[in-house]
Amino acid sequence: MTAARHRRRPLVSGNWKMHHDHLQSIRTIQDLGLRLTAADVGPLDVSVHPPFTDLRSVQTVLEDRAIPVALGAQHCYSEDEGPFTGEVAPPMLARLGVSYVIVGHSERRQFFAMTDEQVAATLRAVLRHGMTPIVCVGETEEEREMGETEARLTAQATAALKGLPEEQTAALVLAYEPIWAIGTGATATGEDAESACAHIRGVVAELAGADAAQAVRIQYGGSVRPENTAELMGQRDVDGLLVGGASLDAAVLAAIIREAGPAGR
């Protein structure tokens, strides 16, 4: 590992997607808190991203039990208020103590027609309210087979980050989530993940400078399991994991966290 890698503190994020009602979420976060020790979370940061209806319940458990896990959200709108039925505003999340917000997840892009322009506006809204965006980029299986992975990553990252000040770029999180690996059981190899994350870091360098590129954290997401955590986290440019289905089980998420800490040093 280089000195630059040592300065980037790994981040493991559990994205619960549309799973767990508020009672299930309470049980899951209580279970996770019982399983994690100070040594487990000492070398890295951890966040959980429950559905909107569970945020207050999870926040209460995290605070009452002093569980060393940050509260995250899965999405928000780019406006602070207004006639946007069904949406959730960034200041609403900030008031709940949310630290991280996933922005532009592939499922938001694919199923809810979220555009690159909306991703850019949303990440700026998240930053405006003192939260950290986890900005997702990734290619489809078809784009991968056609050799368009790097072009796709460049286009998405550039659309999201262009014009963002260096200090803000350095402080956010990017997540490489190959769409072909999400929920399929197929996982990028360590070499694949490193190649993509290194490319994304290069795009950041072009947009915001070398210092921002060395500081920004880049996660890998896509069928992460305890068994492949060490390989993924052992890569120079992989600074964390965006965990989907495996994060729904507290025992499995705790195992991933324990594997990720030593591997990411």
C-alpha positions in Angstrom: 0.0 0.0 0.0 1.2 3.5 -0.7 1.2 6.4 1.7 -1.7 7.9 -0.2 -3.8 4.8 0.4 -3.1 5.0 4.2 -4.6 8.5 4.3 -7.9 7.3 2.8 -10.0 5.8 5.6 -12.1 2.9 4.2 -15.8 3.1 4.2 -18.2 0.1 4.2 -21.8 1.0 3.5 -24.8 -1.3 3.8 -27.5 -0.4 1.3 -30.8 -2.1 2.5 -32.7 -0.9 -0.6 -36.4 -1.7 -0.3 -36.1 -4.2 2.5 -36.9 -4.2 6.2 -39.8 -2.3 7.8 -39.0 -0.2 10.8 -39.3 -3.1 13.3 -37.0 -5.3 11.2 -34.5 -2.4 10.9 -34.5 -2.0 14.7 -33.7 -5.6 15.2 -31.0 -5.6 12.5 -29.2 -2.6 13.8 -29.4 -3.8 17.4 -27.9 -7.1 16.3 -25.1 -5.4 14.3 -24.3 -3.2 17.3 -23.9 -6.3 19.5 -21.6 -8.0 17.0 -19.2 -5.1 16.4 -16.3 -4.4 18.7 -14.2 -1.3 18.9 -11.4 -3.2 17.1 -13.7 -4.1 14.2 -14.5 -0.4 13.4 -11.2 1.1 14.5 -9.6 1.1 11.1 -12.6 2.1 9.0 -16.0 3.9 8.8 -19.3 2.1 8.5 -22.7 3.4 7.4 -26.1 1.8 7.0 -28.8 3.1 4.5 -32.3 1.9 5.5 -35.5 2.9 3.7 -36.8 6.4 4.4 -39.5 5.0 6.8 -36.9 3.4 9.0 -34.5 6.3 9.3 -35.8 7.7 12.6 -36.0 4.3 14.2 -32.4 3.4 13.2 -31.2 6.8 14.3 -32.7 6.4 17.7 -31.0 3.0 18.2 -27.6 4.2 16.9 -27.7 7.1 19.3 -29.1 5.4 22.4 -26.7 2.5 22.2 -23.7 4.5 20.9 -23.2 2.2 18.0 -20.2 3.4 16.0 -22.1 3.3 12.7 -23.2 6.3 10.6 -26.7 6.8 9.4 -27.2 7.0 5.6 -30.0 7.5 3.2 -30.5 5.9 -0.2 -31.6 8.9 -2.2 -33.0 12.4 -2.0 -34.4 15.1 -4.2 -32.3 18.1 -5.4 -34.7 20.8 -4.1 -35.0 21.8 -0.4 -38.8 21.9 -0.5 -41.7 22.3 -2.9 -44.6 20.5 -4.7 -42.7 17.2 -5.3 -45.0 14.5 -4.1 -43.3 11.4 -2.9 -39.8 12.9 -2.7 -37.6 13.6 0.3 -35.7 16.8 0.7 -32.0 17.0 1.8 -32.7 19.2 4.9 -35.1 16.6 6.1 -32.4 14.0 6.1 -29.9 16.4 7.7 -32.3 17.0 10.6 -32.4 13.3 11.2 -28.6 13.1 11.6 -28.0 11.4 8.2 -24.3 11.5 7.3 -24.1 9.9 3.9 -26.6 9.9 1.0 -26.3 7.5 -2.0 -26.7 9.6 -5.2 -27.3 8.2 -8.6 -27.5 4.5 -7.8 -27.9 2.4 -10.9 -31.4 1.4 -9.8 -32.4 5.1 -9.6 -31.0 5.7 -13.1 -32.5 2.5 -14.6 -36.0 2.3 -12.9 -36.7 6.0 -12.1 -35.0 7.7 -15.1 -32.5 9.7 -13.0 -30.4 11.6 -15.4 -26.7 12.7 -15.2 -28.0 16.3 -14.7 -30.2 15.2 -11.8 -27.3 13.3 -10.2 -25.1 16.5 -10.4 -27.9 18.6 -8.9 -28.6 16.1 -6.1 -25.0 15.7 -5.0 -24.7 19.4 -4.7 -27.8 19.6 -2.6 -26.5 16.9 -0.3 -23.2 18.8 0.1 -25.1 22.1 0.7 -26.7 20.5 3.8 -23.5 19.1 5.3 -23.9 15.5 4.3 -21.5 13.4 2.2 -22.8 12.0 -1.1 -21.8 8.5 -2.3 -22.0 9.1 -6.0 -22.5 5.9 -8.0 -21.1 5.2 -11.5 -21.0 1.9 -13.4 -21.5 0.2 -16.7 -24.0 -2.4 -18.0 -23.1 -5.8 -19.1 -23.6 -4.8 -22.8 -21.3 -1.8 -22.3 -18.7 -4.0 -20.7 -18.8 -6.5 -23.5 -18.4 -3.8 -26.1 -15.3 -2.4 -24.3 -17.0 0.8 -23.2 -16.5 0.6 -19.5 -14.0 3.4 -19.2 -15.9 5.6 -21.5 -19.1 5.1 -19.5 -17.3 5.8 -16.2 -15.7 8.9 -17.6 -19.0 10.3 -18.9 -20.8 9.7 -15.6 -18.1 10.9 -13.3 -17.5 14.0 -15.5 -21.2 14.9 -15.6 -21.5 14.6 -11.8 -18.3 16.3 -10.7 -17.5 18.9 -13.4 -17.2 22.4 -11.9 -17.2 21.1 -8.3 -14.5 22.8 -6.1 -11.4 20.7 -5.3 -12.1 20.6 -1.6 -15.6 19.3 -2.1 -14.5 16.7 -4.6 -11.9 15.5 -2.2 -14.4 15.0 0.6 -17.1 13.1 -1.2 -17.3 9.3 -1.9 -17.5 7.7 -5.3 -18.8 4.1 -5.8 -18.0 1.9 -8.7 -21.0 -0.4 -9.1 -20.8 -2.6 -12.2 -24.5 -3.0 -13.1 -23.9 -6.5 -14.4 -22.7 -7.6 -10.9 -25.5 -6.0 -8.8 -27.7 -8.7 -7.2 -26.5 -11.3 -9.8 -23.9 -13.1 -7.7 -21.3 -12.2 -10.3 -18.5 -10.1 -8.8 -15.8 -8.2 -10.4 -12.4 -9.7 -9.7 -10.0 -7.7 -7.6 -8.2 -6.8 -10.9 -11.4 -5.6 -12.5 -12.3 -3.5 -9.5 -8.9 -2.0 -9.3 -8.8 -1.1 -13.0 -12.2 0.6 -12.8 -11.5 2.5 -9.6 -8.0 3.6 -10.8 -9.7 4.9 -13.9 -12.2 6.8 -11.9 -9.4 8.3 -9.8 -7.7 9.4 -13.0 -10.9 11.2 -14.1 -11.1 13.0 -10.8 -7.5 14.1 -11.2 -8.3 15.6 -14.5 -11.4 17.4 -13.1 -10.2 18.5 -9.7 -6.4 17.9 -9.5 -4.1 15.3 -8.2 -4.6 16.2 -4.5 -8.4 15.7 -4.8 -7.9 12.4 -6.6 -5.6 11.1 -3.9 -8.0 12.1 -1.2 -11.4 11.0 -2.6 -12.6 7.6 -1.4 -13.8 5.1 -4.1 -16.0 2.1 -3.1 -16.7 -1.1 -5.0 -20.3 -2.4 -5.0 -21.7 -5.5 -6.6 -22.4 -8.9 -5.0 -20.0 -8.2 -2.1 -19.6 -11.1 0.3 -17.3 -11.9 3.3 -15.5 -14.3 1.0 -14.4 -11.7 -1.6 -14.0 -8.8 0.8 -10.3 -9.2 1.4 -9.5 -9.5 -2.3 -11.4 -6.4 -3.2 -10.2 -4.3 -0.3 -6.6 -5.3 -1.0 -6.6 -3.3 -4.1 -4.7 0.0 -4.1 -7.6 2.2 -5.3 -10.5 0.4 -3.7 -11.3 2.4 -0.5 -14.4 0.7 0.7 -17.5 -1.4 -0.2 -21.1 -0.6 -1.1 -22.8 -3.7 0.1 -26.4 -4.6 -1.0 -28.1 -7.8 -0.2 -25.4 -9.1 2.1 -25.9 -6.1 4.4 -29.5 -7.2 5.3 -28.1 -9.8 7.7 -26.2 -8.3 10.6 -24.0 -11.3 11.0 -22.9 -11.2 7.4 -22.4 -7.4 7.4 -20.3 -7.7 10.6 -18.2 -10.4 8.9 -17.6 -8.1 5.9 -16.6 -5.2 8.2 -14.2 -7.4 10.1 -12.6 -8.6 6.8 -12.5 -5.1 5.3 -10.6 -3.4 8.2 -7.3 -5.3 8.1 -7.4 -5.7 4.3 -7.8 -2.0 3.7 -4.8 -0.9 5.8 
